[in-house]
Amino acid sequence: MPFIVYNVPGRTGVNLLPATVARLNKDIKDVIGIKEATGDLNQVSQVLEYCGPDFQVLSGDDFTVLPLLSVGGCGVISVVSNILPDKMSGMCAAWFAGDLPTAQKLHFELAPFSRMMFLETNPIPAKTSLALMGRIKLELRLPLVPMSPANAESLRAFLAGKGLI
């Protein structure tokens, strides 16, 4: 079964270097891509250089979706898309349609949401946002715990200011 390797050093404490990704791609036929969450566009460029254009590089860092697309990435596995799927998919669609002004506009609209989704450990802010928006009941399992009161209030005020709650 084809699969995507996750490179999320902030979670794992280990960075899959481009040479390692290239070796995985060469030695394991089912490795078809990577969720790249280092925020390092040089590393993304090297992965694409070493693995070729058919290797799927997906942004795993909402802050760098548009820059990653510009060097040959093909999409995103996104946190922000949980609360604004239309905006995230719209940004990617605009990029692939060659509409850079719209893609840039959406990139900058999404930037403050990206910051808010990482006030605390993901997925806590995303789940809290969805609960505040009335889309889900907030349920967190250990080791996840509710947001600190100050951050929860910042998130609530932000979402209210954006007309989402």
Chimera marker file (.cmm) of the C-alpha trace (Angstrom):
<marker_set name="trace">
<marker id="1" x="0.000" y="0.000" z="0.000" r="1" g="1" b="0" radius="0.5"/>
<marker id="2" x="1.448" y="3.404" z="-0.911" r="1" g="1" b="0" radius="0.5"/>
<marker id="3" x="2.198" y="5.651" z="2.033" r="1" g="1" b="0" radius="0.5"/>
<marker id="4" x="3.436" y="9.092" z="2.972" r="1" g="1" b="0" radius="0.5"/>
<marker id="5" x="6.344" y="9.407" z="5.425" r="1" g="1" b="0" radius="0.5"/>
<marker id="6" x="5.817" y="12.040" z="8.120" r="1" g="1" b="0" radius="0.5"/>
<marker id="7" x="8.745" y="14.314" z="8.881" r="1" g="1" b="0" radius="0.5"/>
<marker id="8" x="7.635" y="16.327" z="11.896" r="1" g="1" b="0" radius="0.5"/>
<marker id="9" x="10.772" y="16.956" z="13.971" r="1" g="1" b="0" radius="0.5"/>
<marker id="10" x="8.850" y="19.122" z="16.431" r="1" g="1" b="0" radius="0.5"/>
<marker id="11" x="6.915" y="16.025" z="17.440" r="1" g="1" b="0" radius="0.5"/>
<marker id="12" x="9.480" y="13.283" z="16.983" r="1" g="1" b="0" radius="0.5"/>
<marker id="13" x="12.744" y="15.020" z="17.835" r="1" g="1" b="0" radius="0.5"/>
<marker id="14" x="14.244" y="13.527" z="14.659" r="1" g="1" b="0" radius="0.5"/>
<marker id="15" x="14.612" y="15.163" z="11.249" r="1" g="1" b="0" radius="0.5"/>
<marker id="16" x="14.510" y="12.890" z="8.201" r="1" g="1" b="0" radius="0.5"/>
<marker id="17" x="17.300" y="14.360" z="6.124" r="1" g="1" b="0" radius="0.5"/>
<marker id="18" x="16.921" y="14.519" z="2.331" r="1" g="1" b="0" radius="0.5"/>
<marker id="19" x="19.462" y="11.732" z="1.752" r="1" g="1" b="0" radius="0.5"/>
<marker id="20" x="17.492" y="9.443" z="4.080" r="1" g="1" b="0" radius="0.5"/>
<marker id="21" x="14.220" y="10.305" z="2.340" r="1" g="1" b="0" radius="0.5"/>
<marker id="22" x="15.837" y="9.564" z="-1.020" r="1" g="1" b="0" radius="0.5"/>
<marker id="23" x="17.023" y="6.203" z="0.263" r="1" g="1" b="0" radius="0.5"/>
<marker id="24" x="13.541" y="5.358" z="1.573" r="1" g="1" b="0" radius="0.5"/>
<marker id="25" x="12.065" y="6.373" z="-1.784" r="1" g="1" b="0" radius="0.5"/>
<marker id="26" x="14.570" y="4.181" z="-3.640" r="1" g="1" b="0" radius="0.5"/>
<marker id="27" x="14.493" y="1.147" z="-1.351" r="1" g="1" b="0" radius="0.5"/>
<marker id="28" x="10.797" y="1.002" z="-0.409" r="1" g="1" b="0" radius="0.5"/>
<marker id="29" x="8.581" y="1.218" z="-3.491" r="1" g="1" b="0" radius="0.5"/>
<marker id="30" x="5.488" y="2.086" z="-1.451" r="1" g="1" b="0" radius="0.5"/>
<marker id="31" x="7.008" y="5.327" z="-0.117" r="1" g="1" b="0" radius="0.5"/>
<marker id="32" x="5.404" y="7.807" z="-2.520" r="1" g="1" b="0" radius="0.5"/>
<marker id="33" x="5.814" y="11.054" z="-0.625" r="1" g="1" b="0" radius="0.5"/>
<marker id="34" x="6.470" y="12.967" z="2.548" r="1" g="1" b="0" radius="0.5"/>
<marker id="35" x="4.651" y="15.312" z="4.877" r="1" g="1" b="0" radius="0.5"/>
<marker id="36" x="7.427" y="17.849" z="5.349" r="1" g="1" b="0" radius="0.5"/>
<marker id="37" x="7.075" y="19.915" z="8.523" r="1" g="1" b="0" radius="0.5"/>
<marker id="38" x="10.548" y="21.302" z="9.050" r="1" g="1" b="0" radius="0.5"/>
<marker id="39" x="9.744" y="24.716" z="7.568" r="1" g="1" b="0" radius="0.5"/>
<marker id="40" x="13.084" y="24.449" z="5.766" r="1" g="1" b="0" radius="0.5"/>
<marker id="41" x="12.642" y="25.175" z="2.061" r="1" g="1" b="0" radius="0.5"/>
<marker id="42" x="16.234" y="24.202" z="1.343" r="1" g="1" b="0" radius="0.5"/>
<marker id="43" x="15.467" y="20.762" z="2.730" r="1" g="1" b="0" radius="0.5"/>
<marker id="44" x="12.250" y="20.559" z="0.676" r="1" g="1" b="0" radius="0.5"/>
<marker id="45" x="14.200" y="21.502" z="-2.455" r="1" g="1" b="0" radius="0.5"/>
<marker id="46" x="16.768" y="18.799" z="-1.767" r="1" g="1" b="0" radius="0.5"/>
<marker id="47" x="14.073" y="16.161" z="-1.225" r="1" g="1" b="0" radius="0.5"/>
<marker id="48" x="12.533" y="17.060" z="-4.588" r="1" g="1" b="0" radius="0.5"/>
<marker id="49" x="15.950" y="17.142" z="-6.246" r="1" g="1" b="0" radius="0.5"/>
<marker id="50" x="16.936" y="13.725" z="-4.871" r="1" g="1" b="0" radius="0.5"/>
<marker id="51" x="13.570" y="11.987" z="-5.259" r="1" g="1" b="0" radius="0.5"/>
<marker id="52" x="12.349" y="13.477" z="-8.525" r="1" g="1" b="0" radius="0.5"/>
<marker id="53" x="9.151" y="15.176" z="-9.658" r="1" g="1" b="0" radius="0.5"/>
<marker id="54" x="6.882" y="12.153" z="-9.079" r="1" g="1" b="0" radius="0.5"/>
<marker id="55" x="7.665" y="12.100" z="-5.353" r="1" g="1" b="0" radius="0.5"/>
<marker id="56" x="4.865" y="13.875" z="-3.509" r="1" g="1" b="0" radius="0.5"/>
<marker id="57" x="6.011" y="16.548" z="-1.076" r="1" g="1" b="0" radius="0.5"/>
<marker id="58" x="3.195" y="17.851" z="1.087" r="1" g="1" b="0" radius="0.5"/>
<marker id="59" x="3.524" y="20.746" z="3.474" r="1" g="1" b="0" radius="0.5"/>
<marker id="60" x="3.059" y="19.678" z="7.048" r="1" g="1" b="0" radius="0.5"/>
<marker id="61" x="3.544" y="23.215" z="8.298" r="1" g="1" b="0" radius="0.5"/>
<marker id="62" x="0.665" y="25.615" z="7.595" r="1" g="1" b="0" radius="0.5"/>
<marker id="63" x="3.028" y="28.597" z="7.652" r="1" g="1" b="0" radius="0.5"/>
<marker id="64" x="4.933" y="27.350" z="4.601" r="1" g="1" b="0" radius="0.5"/>
<marker id="65" x="2.290" y="25.917" z="2.259" r="1" g="1" b="0" radius="0.5"/>
<marker id="66" x="2.621" y="28.553" z="-0.453" r="1" g="1" b="0" radius="0.5"/>
<marker id="67" x="6.439" y="28.688" z="-0.386" r="1" g="1" b="0" radius="0.5"/>
<marker id="68" x="6.569" y="24.877" z="-0.476" r="1" g="1" b="0" radius="0.5"/>
<marker id="69" x="4.257" y="24.809" z="-3.499" r="1" g="1" b="0" radius="0.5"/>
<marker id="70" x="6.543" y="27.300" z="-5.230" r="1" g="1" b="0" radius="0.5"/>
<marker id="71" x="9.494" y="24.901" z="-5.111" r="1" g="1" b="0" radius="0.5"/>
<marker id="72" x="7.507" y="21.909" z="-6.368" r="1" g="1" b="0" radius="0.5"/>
<marker id="73" x="5.376" y="20.670" z="-3.490" r="1" g="1" b="0" radius="0.5"/>
<marker id="74" x="1.996" y="19.234" z="-4.380" r="1" g="1" b="0" radius="0.5"/>
<marker id="75" x="-0.251" y="20.041" z="-1.411" r="1" g="1" b="0" radius="0.5"/>
<marker id="76" x="-0.663" y="20.133" z="2.334" r="1" g="1" b="0" radius="0.5"/>
<marker id="77" x="-1.712" y="18.082" z="5.325" r="1" g="1" b="0" radius="0.5"/>
<marker id="78" x="-3.074" y="21.016" z="7.273" r="1" g="1" b="0" radius="0.5"/>
<marker id="79" x="-4.232" y="21.963" z="10.742" r="1" g="1" b="0" radius="0.5"/>
<marker id="80" x="-5.887" y="25.227" z="9.668" r="1" g="1" b="0" radius="0.5"/>
<marker id="81" x="-7.947" y="23.391" z="7.058" r="1" g="1" b="0" radius="0.5"/>
<marker id="82" x="-9.936" y="21.891" z="9.919" r="1" g="1" b="0" radius="0.5"/>
<marker id="83" x="-11.467" y="25.302" z="10.579" r="1" g="1" b="0" radius="0.5"/>
<marker id="84" x="-11.079" y="27.001" z="7.173" r="1" g="1" b="0" radius="0.5"/>
<marker id="85" x="-11.088" y="24.240" z="4.542" r="1" g="1" b="0" radius="0.5"/>
<marker id="86" x="-12.382" y="26.572" z="1.833" r="1" g="1" b="0" radius="0.5"/>
<marker id="87" x="-9.548" y="29.068" z="2.330" r="1" g="1" b="0" radius="0.5"/>
<marker id="88" x="-6.765" y="26.468" z="2.438" r="1" g="1" b="0" radius="0.5"/>
<marker id="89" x="-8.063" y="24.559" z="-0.561" r="1" g="1" b="0" radius="0.5"/>
<marker id="90" x="-8.684" y="27.886" z="-2.315" r="1" g="1" b="0" radius="0.5"/>
<marker id="91" x="-5.086" y="28.938" z="-1.804" r="1" g="1" b="0" radius="0.5"/>
<marker id="92" x="-3.801" y="25.677" z="-3.247" r="1" g="1" b="0" radius="0.5"/>
<marker id="93" x="-6.268" y="25.814" z="-6.150" r="1" g="1" b="0" radius="0.5"/>
<marker id="94" x="-5.267" y="29.392" z="-6.921" r="1" g="1" b="0" radius="0.5"/>
<marker id="95" x="-1.593" y="28.407" z="-6.947" r="1" g="1" b="0" radius="0.5"/>
<marker id="96" x="-2.186" y="25.506" z="-9.321" r="1" g="1" b="0" radius="0.5"/>
<marker id="97" x="-4.365" y="27.703" z="-11.557" r="1" g="1" b="0" radius="0.5"/>
<marker id="98" x="-1.490" y="30.185" z="-11.832" r="1" g="1" b="0" radius="0.5"/>
<marker id="99" x="-3.343" y="32.862" z="-9.871" r="1" g="1" b="0" radius="0.5"/>
<marker id="100" x="-0.476" y="34.002" z="-7.654" r="1" g="1" b="0" radius="0.5"/>
<marker id="101" x="-2.206" y="37.189" z="-6.399" r="1" g="1" b="0" radius="0.5"/>
<marker id="102" x="-5.139" y="35.166" z="-5.019" r="1" g="1" b="0" radius="0.5"/>
<marker id="103" x="-2.832" y="32.518" z="-3.573" r="1" g="1" b="0" radius="0.5"/>
<marker id="104" x="-0.773" y="35.226" z="-1.850" r="1" g="1" b="0" radius="0.5"/>
<marker id="105" x="-3.894" y="36.990" z="-0.550" r="1" g="1" b="0" radius="0.5"/>
<marker id="106" x="-5.151" y="33.739" z="0.977" r="1" g="1" b="0" radius="0.5"/>
<marker id="107" x="-1.683" y="32.907" z="2.329" r="1" g="1" b="0" radius="0.5"/>
<marker id="108" x="-1.685" y="36.150" z="4.323" r="1" g="1" b="0" radius="0.5"/>
<marker id="109" x="-5.322" y="35.695" z="5.406" r="1" g="1" b="0" radius="0.5"/>
<marker id="110" x="-4.436" y="32.249" z="6.755" r="1" g="1" b="0" radius="0.5"/>
<marker id="111" x="-1.218" y="33.325" z="8.510" r="1" g="1" b="0" radius="0.5"/>
<marker id="112" x="-2.857" y="34.575" z="11.739" r="1" g="1" b="0" radius="0.5"/>
<marker id="113" x="-4.984" y="31.413" z="11.880" r="1" g="1" b="0" radius="0.5"/>
<marker id="114" x="-1.804" y="29.349" z="11.592" r="1" g="1" b="0" radius="0.5"/>
<marker id="115" x="-0.322" y="31.205" z="14.545" r="1" g="1" b="0" radius="0.5"/>
<marker id="116" x="-3.472" y="30.682" z="16.610" r="1" g="1" b="0" radius="0.5"/>
<marker id="117" x="-3.570" y="26.950" z="15.854" r="1" g="1" b="0" radius="0.5"/>
<marker id="118" x="-0.161" y="26.619" z="17.457" r="1" g="1" b="0" radius="0.5"/>
<marker id="119" x="-0.745" y="28.642" z="20.634" r="1" g="1" b="0" radius="0.5"/>
<marker id="120" x="-0.522" y="25.270" z="22.314" r="1" g="1" b="0" radius="0.5"/>
<marker id="121" x="0.170" y="21.731" z="21.164" r="1" g="1" b="0" radius="0.5"/>
<marker id="122" x="-1.775" y="20.666" z="18.092" r="1" g="1" b="0" radius="0.5"/>
<marker id="123" x="-4.585" y="19.510" z="17.935" r="1" g="1" b="0" radius="0.5"/>
<marker id="124" x="-5.744" y="21.252" z="21.106" r="1" g="1" b="0" radius="0.5"/>
<marker id="125" x="-6.346" y="24.718" z="19.526" r="1" g="1" b="0" radius="0.5"/>
<marker id="126" x="-7.981" y="23.202" z="16.436" r="1" g="1" b="0" radius="0.5"/>
<marker id="127" x="-10.366" y="21.079" z="18.498" r="1" g="1" b="0" radius="0.5"/>
<marker id="128" x="-11.075" y="24.014" z="20.803" r="1" g="1" b="0" radius="0.5"/>
<marker id="129" x="-11.807" y="26.212" z="17.772" r="1" g="1" b="0" radius="0.5"/>
<marker id="130" x="-14.188" y="23.656" z="16.301" r="1" g="1" b="0" radius="0.5"/>
<marker id="131" x="-15.962" y="23.359" z="19.650" r="1" g="1" b="0" radius="0.5"/>
<marker id="132" x="-16.272" y="27.142" z="19.958" r="1" g="1" b="0" radius="0.5"/>
<marker id="133" x="-17.636" y="27.210" z="16.398" r="1" g="1" b="0" radius="0.5"/>
<marker id="134" x="-20.281" y="24.648" z="17.408" r="1" g="1" b="0" radius="0.5"/>
<marker id="135" x="-19.007" y="21.953" z="15.049" r="1" g="1" b="0" radius="0.5"/>
<marker id="136" x="-17.890" y="19.383" z="17.631" r="1" g="1" b="0" radius="0.5"/>
<marker id="137" x="-18.057" y="18.677" z="21.330" r="1" g="1" b="0" radius="0.5"/>
<marker id="138" x="-14.625" y="19.298" z="22.845" r="1" g="1" b="0" radius="0.5"/>
<marker id="139" x="-13.130" y="15.946" z="23.748" r="1" g="1" b="0" radius="0.5"/>
<marker id="140" x="-9.447" y="15.590" z="24.591" r="1" g="1" b="0" radius="0.5"/>
<marker id="141" x="-7.715" y="12.428" z="25.712" r="1" g="1" b="0" radius="0.5"/>
<marker id="142" x="-4.549" y="12.389" z="27.758" r="1" g="1" b="0" radius="0.5"/>
<marker id="143" x="-1.884" y="13.497" z="27.270" r="1" g="1" b="0" radius="0.5"/>
<marker id="144" x="-3.902" y="16.336" z="25.701" r="1" g="1" b="0" radius="0.5"/>
<marker id="145" x="-5.501" y="18.726" z="28.167" r="1" g="1" b="0" radius="0.5"/>
<marker id="146" x="-7.660" y="21.838" z="27.750" r="1" g="1" b="0" radius="0.5"/>
<marker id="147" x="-5.962" y="25.058" z="26.740" r="1" g="1" b="0" radius="0.5"/>
<marker id="148" x="-4.747" y="27.388" z="29.457" r="1" g="1" b="0" radius="0.5"/>
<marker id="149" x="-7.442" y="29.948" z="30.315" r="1" g="1" b="0" radius="0.5"/>
<marker id="150" x="-5.398" y="32.840" z="28.878" r="1" g="1" b="0" radius="0.5"/>
<marker id="151" x="-4.753" y="31.087" z="25.565" r="1" g="1" b="0" radius="0.5"/>
<marker id="152" x="-8.344" y="29.844" z="25.352" r="1" g="1" b="0" radius="0.5"/>
<marker id="153" x="-9.561" y="33.422" z="25.785" r="1" g="1" b="0" radius="0.5"/>
<marker id="154" x="-7.116" y="34.675" z="23.146" r="1" g="1" b="0" radius="0.5"/>
<marker id="155" x="-8.375" y="32.043" z="20.748" r="1" g="1" b="0" radius="0.5"/>
<marker id="156" x="-12.026" y="32.813" z="21.526" r="1" g="1" b="0" radius="0.5"/>
<marker id="157" x="-11.468" y="36.542" z="21.007" r="1" g="1" b="0" radius="0.5"/>
<marker id="158" x="-9.600" y="35.902" z="17.755" r="1" g="1" b="0" radius="0.5"/>
<marker id="159" x="-12.337" y="33.678" z="16.342" r="1" g="1" b="0" radius="0.5"/>
<marker id="160" x="-15.012" y="36.148" z="17.428" r="1" g="1" b="0" radius="0.5"/>
<marker id="161" x="-13.073" y="38.967" z="15.786" r="1" g="1" b="0" radius="0.5"/>
<marker id="162" x="-13.012" y="36.960" z="12.550" r="1" g="1" b="0" radius="0.5"/>
<marker id="163" x="-16.770" y="36.336" z="12.746" r="1" g="1" b="0" radius="0.5"/>
<marker id="164" x="-16.399" y="32.582" z="13.195" r="1" g="1" b="0" radius="0.5"/>
<marker id="165" x="-18.188" y="32.439" z="16.548" r="1" g="1" b="0" radius="0.5"/>
<link id1="1" id2="2" r="1" g="1" b="0" radius="0.2"/>
<link id1="2" id2="3" r="1" g="1" b="0" radius="0.2"/>
<link id1="3" id2="4" r="1" g="1" b="0" radius="0.2"/>
<link id1="4" id2="5" r="1" g="1" b="0" radius="0.2"/>
<link id1="5" id2="6" r="1" g="1" b="0" radius="0.2"/>
<link id1="6" id2="7" r="1" g="1" b="0" radius="0.2"/>
<link id1="7" id2="8" r="1" g="1" b="0" radius="0.2"/>
<link id1="8" id2="9" r="1" g="1" b="0" radius="0.2"/>
<link id1="9" id2="10" r="1" g="1" b="0" radius="0.2"/>
<link id1="10" id2="11" r="1" g="1" b="0" radius="0.2"/>
<link id1="11" id2="12" r="1" g="1" b="0" radius="0.2"/>
<link id1="12" id2="13" r="1" g="1" b="0" radius="0.2"/>
<link id1="13" id2="14" r="1" g="1" b="0" radius="0.2"/>
<link id1="14" id2="15" r="1" g="1" b="0" radius="0.2"/>
<link id1="15" id2="16" r="1" g="1" b="0" radius="0.2"/>
<link id1="16" id2="17" r="1" g="1" b="0" radius="0.2"/>
<link id1="17" id2="18" r="1" g="1" b="0" radius="0.2"/>
<link id1="18" id2="19" r="1" g="1" b="0" radius="0.2"/>
<link id1="19" id2="20" r="1" g="1" b="0" radius="0.2"/>
<link id1="20" id2="21" r="1" g="1" b="0" radius="0.2"/>
<link id1="21" id2="22" r="1" g="1" b="0" radius="0.2"/>
<link id1="22" id2="23" r="1" g="1" b="0" radius="0.2"/>
<link id1="23" id2="24" r="1" g="1" b="0" radius="0.2"/>
<link id1="24" id2="25" r="1" g="1" b="0" radius="0.2"/>
<link id1="25" id2="26" r="1" g="1" b="0" radius="0.2"/>
<link id1="26" id2="27" r="1" g="1" b="0" radius="0.2"/>
<link id1="27" id2="28" r="1" g="1" b="0" radius="0.2"/>
<link id1="28" id2="29" r="1" g="1" b="0" radius="0.2"/>
<link id1="29" id2="30" r="1" g="1" b="0" radius="0.2"/>
<link id1="30" id2="31" r="1" g="1" b="0" radius="0.2"/>
<link id1="31" id2="32" r="1" g="1" b="0" radius="0.2"/>
<link id1="32" id2="33" r="1" g="1" b="0" radius="0.2"/>
<link id1="33" id2="34" r="1" g="1" b="0" radius="0.2"/>
<link id1="34" id2="35" r="1" g="1" b="0" radius="0.2"/>
<link id1="35" id2="36" r="1" g="1" b="0" radius="0.2"/>
<link id1="36" id2="37" r="1" g="1" b="0" radius="0.2"/>
<link id1="37" id2="38" r="1" g="1" b="0" radius="0.2"/>
<link id1="38" id2="39" r="1" g="1" b="0" radius="0.2"/>
<link id1="39" id2="40" r="1" g="1" b="0" radius="0.2"/>
<link id1="40" id2="41" r="1" g="1" b="0" radius="0.2"/>
<link id1="41" id2="42" r="1" g="1" b="0" radius="0.2"/>
<link id1="42" id2="43" r="1" g="1" b="0" radius="0.2"/>
<link id1="43" id2="44" r="1" g="1" b="0" radius="0.2"/>
<link id1="44" id2="45" r="1" g="1" b="0" radius="0.2"/>
<link id1="45" id2="46" r="1" g="1" b="0" radius="0.2"/>
<link id1="46" id2="47" r="1" g="1" b="0" radius="0.2"/>
<link id1="47" id2="48" r="1" g="1" b="0" radius="0.2"/>
<link id1="48" id2="49" r="1" g="1" b="0" radius="0.2"/>
<link id1="49" id2="50" r="1" g="1" b="0" radius="0.2"/>
<link id1="50" id2="51" r="1" g="1" b="0" radius="0.2"/>
<link id1="51" id2="52" r="1" g="1" b="0" radius="0.2"/>
<link id1="52" id2="53" r="1" g="1" b="0" radius="0.2"/>
<link id1="53" id2="54" r="1" g="1" b="0" radius="0.2"/>
<link id1="54" id2="55" r="1" g="1" b="0" radius="0.2"/>
<link id1="55" id2="56" r="1" g="1" b="0" radius="0.2"/>
<link id1="56" id2="57" r="1" g="1" b="0" radius="0.2"/>
<link id1="57" id2="58" r="1" g="1" b="0" radius="0.2"/>
<link id1="58" id2="59" r="1" g="1" b="0" radius="0.2"/>
<link id1="59" id2="60" r="1" g="1" b="0" radius="0.2"/>
<link id1="60" id2="61" r="1" g="1" b="0" radius="0.2"/>
<link id1="61" id2="62" r="1" g="1" b="0" radius="0.2"/>
<link id1="62" id2="63" r="1" g="1" b="0" radius="0.2"/>
<link id1="63" id2="64" r="1" g="1" b="0" radius="0.2"/>
<link id1="64" id2="65" r="1" g="1" b="0" radius="0.2"/>
<link id1="65" id2="66" r="1" g="1" b="0" radius="0.2"/>
<link id1="66" id2="67" r="1" g="1" b="0" radius="0.2"/>
<link id1="67" id2="68" r="1" g="1" b="0" radius="0.2"/>
<link id1="68" id2="69" r="1" g="1" b="0" radius="0.2"/>
<link id1="69" id2="70" r="1" g="1" b="0" radius="0.2"/>
<link id1="70" id2="71" r="1" g="1" b="0" radius="0.2"/>
<link id1="71" id2="72" r="1" g="1" b="0" radius="0.2"/>
<link id1="72" id2="73" r="1" g="1" b="0" radius="0.2"/>
<link id1="73" id2="74" r="1" g="1" b="0" radius="0.2"/>
<link id1="74" id2="75" r="1" g="1" b="0" radius="0.2"/>
<link id1="75" id2="76" r="1" g="1" b="0" radius="0.2"/>
<link id1="76" id2="77" r="1" g="1" b="0" radius="0.2"/>
<link id1="77" id2="78" r="1" g="1" b="0" radius="0.2"/>
<link id1="78" id2="79" r="1" g="1" b="0" radius="0.2"/>
<link id1="79" id2="80" r="1" g="1" b="0" radius="0.2"/>
<link id1="80" id2="81" r="1" g="1" b="0" radius="0.2"/>
<link id1="81" id2="82" r="1" g="1" b="0" radius="0.2"/>
<link id1="82" id2="83" r="1" g="1" b="0" radius="0.2"/>
<link id1="83" id2="84" r="1" g="1" b="0" radius="0.2"/>
<link id1="84" id2="85" r="1" g="1" b="0" radius="0.2"/>
<link id1="85" id2="86" r="1" g="1" b="0" radius="0.2"/>
<link id1="86" id2="87" r="1" g="1" b="0" radius="0.2"/>
<link id1="87" id2="88" r="1" g="1" b="0" radius="0.2"/>
<link id1="88" id2="89" r="1" g="1" b="0" radius="0.2"/>
<link id1="89" id2="90" r="1" g="1" b="0" radius="0.2"/>
<link id1="90" id2="91" r="1" g="1" b="0" radius="0.2"/>
<link id1="91" id2="92" r="1" g="1" b="0" radius="0.2"/>
<link id1="92" id2="93" r="1" g="1" b="0" radius="0.2"/>
<link id1="93" id2="94" r="1" g="1" b="0" radius="0.2"/>
<link id1="94" id2="95" r="1" g="1" b="0" radius="0.2"/>
<link id1="95" id2="96" r="1" g="1" b="0" radius="0.2"/>
<link id1="96" id2="97" r="1" g="1" b="0" radius="0.2"/>
<link id1="97" id2="98" r="1" g="1" b="0" radius="0.2"/>
<link id1="98" id2="99" r="1" g="1" b="0" radius="0.2"/>
<link id1="99" id2="100" r="1" g="1" b="0" radius="0.2"/>
<link id1="100" id2="101" r="1" g="1" b="0" radius="0.2"/>
<link id1="101" id2="102" r="1" g="1" b="0" radius="0.2"/>
<link id1="102" id2="103" r="1" g="1" b="0" radius="0.2"/>
<link id1="103" id2="104" r="1" g="1" b="0" radius="0.2"/>
<link id1="104" id2="105" r="1" g="1" b="0" radius="0.2"/>
<link id1="105" id2="106" r="1" g="1" b="0" radius="0.2"/>
<link id1="106" id2="107" r="1" g="1" b="0" radius="0.2"/>
<link id1="107" id2="108" r="1" g="1" b="0" radius="0.2"/>
<link id1="108" id2="109" r="1" g="1" b="0" radius="0.2"/>
<link id1="109" id2="110" r="1" g="1" b="0" radius="0.2"/>
<link id1="110" id2="111" r="1" g="1" b="0" radius="0.2"/>
<link id1="111" id2="112" r="1" g="1" b="0" radius="0.2"/>
<link id1="112" id2="113" r="1" g="1" b="0" radius="0.2"/>
<link id1="113" id2="114" r="1" g="1" b="0" radius="0.2"/>
<link id1="114" id2="115" r="1" g="1" b="0" radius="0.2"/>
<link id1="115" id2="116" r="1" g="1" b="0" radius="0.2"/>
<link id1="116" id2="117" r="1" g="1" b="0" radius="0.2"/>
<link id1="117" id2="118" r="1" g="1" b="0" radius="0.2"/>
<link id1="118" id2="119" r="1" g="1" b="0" radius="0.2"/>
<link id1="119" id2="120" r="1" g="1" b="0" radius="0.2"/>
<link id1="120" id2="121" r="1" g="1" b="0" radius="0.2"/>
<link id1="121" id2="122" r="1" g="1" b="0" radius="0.2"/>
<link id1="122" id2="123" r="1" g="1" b="0" radius="0.2"/>
<link id1="123" id2="124" r="1" g="1" b="0" radius="0.2"/>
<link id1="124" id2="125" r="1" g="1" b="0" radius="0.2"/>
<link id1="125" id2="126" r="1" g="1" b="0" radius="0.2"/>
<link id1="126" id2="127" r="1" g="1" b="0" radius="0.2"/>
<link id1="127" id2="128" r="1" g="1" b="0" radius="0.2"/>
<link id1="128" id2="129" r="1" g="1" b="0" radius="0.2"/>
<link id1="129" id2="130" r="1" g="1" b="0" radius="0.2"/>
<link id1="130" id2="131" r="1" g="1" b="0" radius="0.2"/>
<link id1="131" id2="132" r="1" g="1" b="0" radius="0.2"/>
<link id1="132" id2="133" r="1" g="1" b="0" radius="0.2"/>
<link id1="133" id2="134" r="1" g="1" b="0" radius="0.2"/>
<link id1="134" id2="135" r="1" g="1" b="0" radius="0.2"/>
<link id1="135" id2="136" r="1" g="1" b="0" radius="0.2"/>
<link id1="136" id2="137" r="1" g="1" b="0" radius="0.2"/>
<link id1="137" id2="138" r="1" g="1" b="0" radius="0.2"/>
<link id1="138" id2="139" r="1" g="1" b="0" radius="0.2"/>
<link id1="139" id2="140" r="1" g="1" b="0" radius="0.2"/>
<link id1="140" id2="141" r="1" g="1" b="0" radius="0.2"/>
<link id1="141" id2="142" r="1" g="1" b="0" radius="0.2"/>
<link id1="142" id2="143" r="1" g="1" b="0" radius="0.2"/>
<link id1="143" id2="144" r="1" g="1" b="0" radius="0.2"/>
<link id1="144" id2="145" r="1" g="1" b="0" radius="0.2"/>
<link id1="145" id2="146" r="1" g="1" b="0" radius="0.2"/>
<link id1="146" id2="147" r="1" g="1" b="0" radius="0.2"/>
<link id1="147" id2="148" r="1" g="1" b="0" radius="0.2"/>
<link id1="148" id2="149" r="1" g="1" b="0" radius="0.2"/>
<link id1="149" id2="150" r="1" g="1" b="0" radius="0.2"/>
<link id1="150" id2="151" r="1" g="1" b="0" radius="0.2"/>
<link id1="151" id2="152" r="1" g="1" b="0" radius="0.2"/>
<link id1="152" id2="153" r="1" g="1" b="0" radius="0.2"/>
<link id1="153" id2="154" r="1" g="1" b="0" radius="0.2"/>
<link id1="154" id2="155" r="1" g="1" b="0" radius="0.2"/>
<link id1="155" id2="156" r="1" g="1" b="0" radius="0.2"/>
<link id1="156" id2="157" r="1" g="1" b="0" radius="0.2"/>
<link id1="157" id2="158" r="1" g="1" b="0" radius="0.2"/>
<link id1="158" id2="159" r="1" g="1" b="0" radius="0.2"/>
<link id1="159" id2="160" r="1" g="1" b="0" radius="0.2"/>
<link id1="160" id2="161" r="1" g="1" b="0" radius="0.2"/>
<link id1="161" id2="162" r="1" g="1" b="0" radius="0.2"/>
<link id1="162" id2="163" r="1" g="1" b="0" radius="0.2"/>
<link id1="163" id2="164" r="1" g="1" b="0" radius="0.2"/>
<link id1="164" id2="165" r="1" g="1" b="0" radius="0.2"/>
</marker_set>
